[in-house]
Amino acid sequence: MPVLLVAILNDPAYLWQVLDAWKALGVADATIFDSTGLHRAEMFRDDLPLFPSVQDLLESTEAHHRTLWSVVGDEVDLDALARATEAVVGPLDRPATGLLFAVPVIKTWGLRPPGSG
């Protein structure tokens, strides 16, 4: 059964290393979102003046995550993907590394096996 694989990377600098590791393990494609978690959202700036200048708007202290989504088939070893992800970002049970999970997908349209173009 295919699964929806979701990884939330706290440090966006690891994005391409994680994607390279996933590709090496058979993940054919992924969607990448710029995202922010609740903890970081609580730190958003609310101190901008009523009529902000361009400089005020550009001086953002907001930090962002990267969220990766991919639907993968049975041929992809999820445990190997988890190990490869942790080899890049560090153990996921440590704070400030990220989160990885997989959810069963009941039905897919357009899912192609790796290498099918």
C-alpha positions as CSV (number, residue, x, y, z in Angstrom):
1,M,0.0,0.0,0.0
2,P,1.4,3.5,-0.8
3,V,2.1,5.9,2.0
4,L,2.2,9.6,2.3
5,L,5.7,10.4,3.7
6,V,6.0,13.7,5.5
7,A,9.2,15.3,6.8
8,I,9.4,18.6,8.7
9,L,12.9,19.8,8.7
10,N,13.6,22.4,11.4
11,D,16.8,23.5,9.6
12,P,16.2,24.3,6.0
13,A,19.9,24.0,5.2
14,Y,19.4,20.2,5.2
15,L,16.8,20.2,2.5
16,W,18.9,19.2,-0.5
17,Q,20.9,16.6,1.5
18,V,17.7,14.9,2.7
19,L,16.2,15.0,-0.8
20,D,19.4,13.5,-2.3
21,A,19.3,10.7,0.3
22,W,15.6,10.0,-0.4
23,K,16.2,9.9,-4.2
24,A,19.0,7.4,-3.7
25,L,16.4,5.2,-1.9
26,G,13.7,5.4,-4.6
27,V,11.7,8.5,-3.8
28,A,10.9,9.7,-7.3
29,D,9.4,13.1,-6.4
30,A,8.5,15.4,-3.5
31,T,6.7,18.6,-2.8
32,I,8.4,21.2,-0.7
33,F,6.7,23.8,1.5
34,D,8.1,26.6,3.4
35,S,6.4,26.2,6.8
36,T,6.4,27.5,10.3
37,G,5.5,25.7,13.5
38,L,3.4,26.9,16.4
39,H,6.4,27.6,18.6
40,R,8.0,29.7,16.0
41,A,4.7,31.4,15.1
42,E,4.5,32.6,18.7
43,M,7.8,34.5,18.1
44,F,6.5,36.4,15.1
45,R,7.0,40.1,15.1
46,D,4.2,42.2,16.2
47,D,6.2,45.4,16.7
48,L,6.0,46.9,13.2
49,P,4.9,50.5,13.1
50,L,1.5,51.5,11.8
51,F,3.1,52.7,8.5
52,P,6.2,50.5,8.1
53,S,9.0,51.4,5.8
54,V,10.5,48.9,3.3
55,Q,13.4,48.4,5.7
56,D,10.9,47.6,8.6
57,L,9.3,44.9,6.4
58,L,12.6,43.4,5.4
59,E,13.9,43.1,8.9
60,S,12.1,39.9,9.7
61,T,13.1,37.6,12.5
62,E,10.8,34.8,11.5
63,A,12.4,31.4,11.1
64,H,11.0,28.8,8.8
65,H,11.0,25.0,8.4
66,R,10.8,23.0,5.2
67,T,8.0,20.4,4.9
68,L,8.5,17.6,2.4
69,W,5.6,15.5,1.1
70,S,5.9,12.5,-1.1
71,V,3.6,9.5,-1.9
72,V,5.7,6.4,-2.2
73,G,4.9,2.9,-3.1
74,D,5.8,-0.5,-1.5
75,E,9.2,-0.6,-3.2
76,V,10.5,2.2,-0.9
77,D,11.9,1.0,2.4
78,L,10.5,3.4,5.0
79,D,12.9,2.4,7.7
80,A,15.9,3.1,5.4
81,L,14.4,6.5,4.6
82,A,14.1,7.2,8.3
83,R,17.7,6.2,8.9
84,A,18.9,8.2,5.9
85,T,17.0,11.3,7.1
86,E,18.5,11.0,10.6
87,A,22.0,10.6,9.1
88,V,21.5,14.1,7.7
89,V,19.6,16.0,10.4
90,G,20.5,13.9,13.5
91,P,18.3,11.8,15.7
92,L,14.7,12.9,15.3
93,D,14.1,12.3,19.0
94,R,16.4,15.3,19.7
95,P,14.9,18.8,20.0
96,A,15.1,21.1,17.0
97,T,15.8,18.4,14.4
98,G,12.3,17.7,12.9
99,L,9.6,15.2,12.4
100,L,9.1,12.3,10.0
101,F,5.9,10.2,9.6
102,A,4.1,8.1,7.1
103,V,0.3,7.7,6.6
104,P,-1.3,5.0,4.6
105,V,-2.9,6.1,1.3
106,I,-6.1,4.4,0.4
107,K,-6.1,5.3,-3.3
108,T,-3.8,7.1,-5.7
109,W,-4.2,8.5,-9.2
110,G,-1.0,9.3,-11.2
111,L,1.5,7.6,-8.9
112,R,4.2,6.2,-11.1
113,P,7.0,3.8,-10.1
114,P,10.5,5.3,-9.9
115,G,12.2,5.6,-13.2
116,S,9.1,5.5,-15.3
117,G,9.4,9.2,-16.3
